[in-house]
Amino acid sequence: MRGFTLIELMVVLLIIGVLATSVTLSMAPDTHRQLQEEAFRFARVLEQAVDADQDGDTLALSWGATGYTFQRQQAVSRWQEVSSGFFGARRWPEGIRAAQLPGGMAHPPWLLWQDNQSPQLGLSLSSATRRFEVFLSPLGRVSVRERLP
C-alpha cells in the first residue's frame, strides 16, 4: 500500500502548527518597542527642527492627543502647516498617549528657537505599561528617559 503513515502526517501537522504560531506571535505589535521607537523618533525630529530653526527656517511645534505637526512661518505672522517630508504631520501609533509634563510652556504652537534659545519643553509618551519622557533643553538638545508608570 502506498501513502503516508500516521506518524508522518502528525510530524507535518506539528511543523505547520509551530510555523503558524511563530507567524502569529511575530505579527502581534510589541507596544513597548513601538513606544520606545516613537519616543526616539520624535526626539530626533524635534532636534532637527530646532537645528533648522537656528539656521533660519522658522518652525513651530503643535502636538495633541492624536499626533504632532510643525508649522513653518511663510511671512510675518503667517504660518502654514508642513504637510509632507521630514517635518510633516505625524499621528501617534495606536495605544500611545501624549501629555505635557509640568513646568513647560502653556499653549502650543511653540516657537522652537527664539531669542537664541529653545523653550523648555517636556512631553510624556505612554502606553498601558510604559512611559517615556522627551525633554527639549534651552540649548536645543533633546533627551529621552524611560519612566515606570
TORKOL-4160 file (C-alpha; in steps of 0.2 Angstrom, whole numbers, padded with zeros to 4 digits, m for minus):
149
<pt num="1" X="0000" Y="0000" Z="0000"/>
<pt num="2" X="0006" Y="0017" Z="m0004"/>
<pt num="3" X="0003" Y="0033" Z="0006"/>
<pt num="4" X="0009" Y="0042" Z="0022"/>
<pt num="5" X="0010" Y="0034" Z="0039"/>
<pt num="6" X="0001" Y="0042" Z="0054"/>
<pt num="7" X="0017" Y="0047" Z="0061"/>
<pt num="8" X="0022" Y="0056" Z="0045"/>
<pt num="9" X="0006" Y="0066" Z="0045"/>
<pt num="10" X="0007" Y="0070" Z="0063"/>
<pt num="11" X="0025" Y="0077" Z="0061"/>
<pt num="12" X="0019" Y="0088" Z="0046"/>
<pt num="13" X="0004" Y="0095" Z="0056"/>
<pt num="14" X="0016" Y="0098" Z="0071"/>
<pt num="15" X="0028" Y="0108" Z="0059"/>
<pt num="16" X="0013" Y="0118" Z="0052"/>
<pt num="17" X="0007" Y="0122" Z="0070"/>
<pt num="18" X="0024" Y="0128" Z="0075"/>
<pt num="19" X="0026" Y="0139" Z="0060"/>
<pt num="20" X="0008" Y="0146" Z="0062"/>
<pt num="21" X="0011" Y="0150" Z="0080"/>
<pt num="22" X="0028" Y="0159" Z="0076"/>
<pt num="23" X="0020" Y="0169" Z="0062"/>
<pt num="24" X="0005" Y="0174" Z="0074"/>
<pt num="25" X="0017" Y="0180" Z="0088"/>
<pt num="26" X="0028" Y="0190" Z="0076"/>
<pt num="27" X="0013" Y="0199" Z="0069"/>
<pt num="28" X="0007" Y="0205" Z="0087"/>
<pt num="29" X="0013" Y="0223" Z="0090"/>
<pt num="30" X="0026" Y="0225" Z="0103"/>
<pt num="31" X="0019" Y="0240" Z="0112"/>
<pt num="32" X="0035" Y="0243" Z="0122"/>
<pt num="33" X="0046" Y="0243" Z="0107"/>
<pt num="34" X="0034" Y="0254" Z="0097"/>
<pt num="35" X="0033" Y="0266" Z="0111"/>
<pt num="36" X="0052" Y="0267" Z="0113"/>
<pt num="37" X="0054" Y="0269" Z="0094"/>
<pt num="38" X="0041" Y="0283" Z="0093"/>
<pt num="39" X="0049" Y="0292" Z="0108"/>
<pt num="40" X="0066" Y="0292" Z="0100"/>
<pt num="41" X="0059" Y="0296" Z="0083"/>
<pt num="42" X="0050" Y="0311" Z="0090"/>
<pt num="43" X="0066" Y="0317" Z="0099"/>
<pt num="44" X="0076" Y="0316" Z="0083"/>
<pt num="45" X="0063" Y="0325" Z="0073"/>
<pt num="46" X="0062" Y="0339" Z="0086"/>
<pt num="47" X="0081" Y="0341" Z="0087"/>
<pt num="48" X="0082" Y="0343" Z="0068"/>
<pt num="49" X="0068" Y="0355" Z="0069"/>
<pt num="50" X="0077" Y="0366" Z="0081"/>
<pt num="51" X="0093" Y="0365" Z="0071"/>
<pt num="52" X="0083" Y="0370" Z="0055"/>
<pt num="53" X="0075" Y="0384" Z="0065"/>
<pt num="54" X="0093" Y="0390" Z="0071"/>
<pt num="55" X="0098" Y="0391" Z="0053"/>
<pt num="56" X="0083" Y="0402" Z="0048"/>
<pt num="57" X="0069" Y="0391" Z="0044"/>
<pt num="58" X="0057" Y="0397" Z="0057"/>
<pt num="59" X="0047" Y="0382" Z="0064"/>
<pt num="60" X="0034" Y="0380" Z="0077"/>
<pt num="61" X="0028" Y="0364" Z="0085"/>
<pt num="62" X="0010" Y="0359" Z="0090"/>
<pt num="63" X="0005" Y="0342" Z="0097"/>
<pt num="64" X="m0011" Y="0334" Z="0104"/>
<pt num="65" X="m0018" Y="0318" Z="0109"/>
<pt num="66" X="m0018" Y="0311" Z="0091"/>
<pt num="67" X="m0001" Y="0317" Z="0085"/>
<pt num="68" X="0010" Y="0332" Z="0081"/>
<pt num="69" X="0013" Y="0345" Z="0067"/>
<pt num="70" X="0026" Y="0358" Z="0063"/>
<pt num="71" X="0021" Y="0375" Z="0056"/>
<pt num="72" X="0033" Y="0385" Z="0045"/>
<pt num="73" X="0032" Y="0404" Z="0045"/>
<pt num="74" X="0029" Y="0410" Z="0027"/>
<pt num="75" X="0028" Y="0428" Z="0030"/>
<pt num="76" X="0026" Y="0440" Z="0046"/>
<pt num="77" X="0013" Y="0432" Z="0057"/>
<pt num="78" X="0008" Y="0419" Z="0043"/>
<pt num="79" X="0010" Y="0401" Z="0047"/>
<pt num="80" X="0007" Y="0386" Z="0036"/>
<pt num="81" X="0007" Y="0368" Z="0042"/>
<pt num="82" X="0021" Y="0357" Z="0035"/>
<pt num="83" X="0011" Y="0344" Z="0026"/>
<pt num="84" X="0025" Y="0332" Z="0020"/>
<pt num="85" X="0043" Y="0327" Z="0021"/>
<pt num="86" X="0053" Y="0325" Z="0037"/>
<pt num="87" X="0043" Y="0338" Z="0046"/>
<pt num="88" X="0026" Y="0333" Z="0040"/>
<pt num="89" X="0012" Y="0329" Z="0052"/>
<pt num="90" X="0013" Y="0313" Z="0061"/>
<pt num="91" X="0000" Y="0303" Z="0071"/>
<pt num="92" X="0004" Y="0294" Z="0087"/>
<pt num="93" X="0003" Y="0275" Z="0084"/>
<pt num="94" X="m0012" Y="0267" Z="0092"/>
<pt num="95" X="m0011" Y="0264" Z="0110"/>
<pt num="96" X="0001" Y="0278" Z="0113"/>
<pt num="97" X="m0005" Y="0294" Z="0123"/>
<pt num="98" X="0004" Y="0310" Z="0124"/>
<pt num="99" X="0004" Y="0323" Z="0139"/>
<pt num="100" X="0014" Y="0339" Z="0143"/>
<pt num="101" X="0025" Y="0337" Z="0158"/>
<pt num="102" X="0023" Y="0351" Z="0172"/>
<pt num="103" X="0034" Y="0366" Z="0170"/>
<pt num="104" X="0033" Y="0368" Z="0151"/>
<pt num="105" X="0026" Y="0382" Z="0141"/>
<pt num="106" X="0007" Y="0384" Z="0142"/>
<pt num="107" X="m0001" Y="0383" Z="0125"/>
<pt num="108" X="0005" Y="0377" Z="0108"/>
<pt num="109" X="0011" Y="0381" Z="0095"/>
<pt num="110" X="0029" Y="0383" Z="0102"/>
<pt num="111" X="0042" Y="0393" Z="0093"/>
<pt num="112" X="0057" Y="0381" Z="0093"/>
<pt num="113" X="0071" Y="0394" Z="0093"/>
<pt num="114" X="0068" Y="0412" Z="0099"/>
<pt num="115" X="0080" Y="0424" Z="0107"/>
<pt num="116" X="0094" Y="0412" Z="0105"/>
<pt num="117" X="0086" Y="0398" Z="0115"/>
<pt num="118" X="0073" Y="0385" Z="0114"/>
<pt num="119" X="0058" Y="0384" Z="0125"/>
<pt num="120" X="0059" Y="0372" Z="0139"/>
<pt num="121" X="0048" Y="0358" Z="0134"/>
<pt num="122" X="0043" Y="0341" Z="0142"/>
<pt num="123" X="0032" Y="0328" Z="0134"/>
<pt num="124" X="0027" Y="0311" Z="0140"/>
<pt num="125" X="0023" Y="0297" Z="0128"/>
<pt num="126" X="0015" Y="0282" Z="0137"/>
<pt num="127" X="0006" Y="0266" Z="0134"/>
<pt num="128" X="m0003" Y="0255" Z="0146"/>
<pt num="129" X="0013" Y="0248" Z="0154"/>
<pt num="130" X="0027" Y="0260" Z="0150"/>
<pt num="131" X="0031" Y="0279" Z="0149"/>
<pt num="132" X="0045" Y="0289" Z="0140"/>
<pt num="133" X="0048" Y="0307" Z="0143"/>
<pt num="134" X="0055" Y="0318" Z="0130"/>
<pt num="135" X="0064" Y="0334" Z="0135"/>
<pt num="136" X="0069" Y="0349" Z="0125"/>
<pt num="137" X="0083" Y="0360" Z="0134"/>
<pt num="138" X="0085" Y="0378" Z="0131"/>
<pt num="139" X="0101" Y="0374" Z="0122"/>
<pt num="140" X="0090" Y="0365" Z="0109"/>
<pt num="141" X="0096" Y="0347" Z="0114"/>
<pt num="142" X="0083" Y="0333" Z="0116"/>
<pt num="143" X="0084" Y="0319" Z="0128"/>
<pt num="144" X="0073" Y="0304" Z="0131"/>
<pt num="145" X="0071" Y="0295" Z="0148"/>
<pt num="146" X="0061" Y="0280" Z="0152"/>
<pt num="147" X="0050" Y="0281" Z="0167"/>
<pt num="148" X="0040" Y="0267" Z="0176"/>
<pt num="149" X="0021" Y="0272" Z="0177"/>
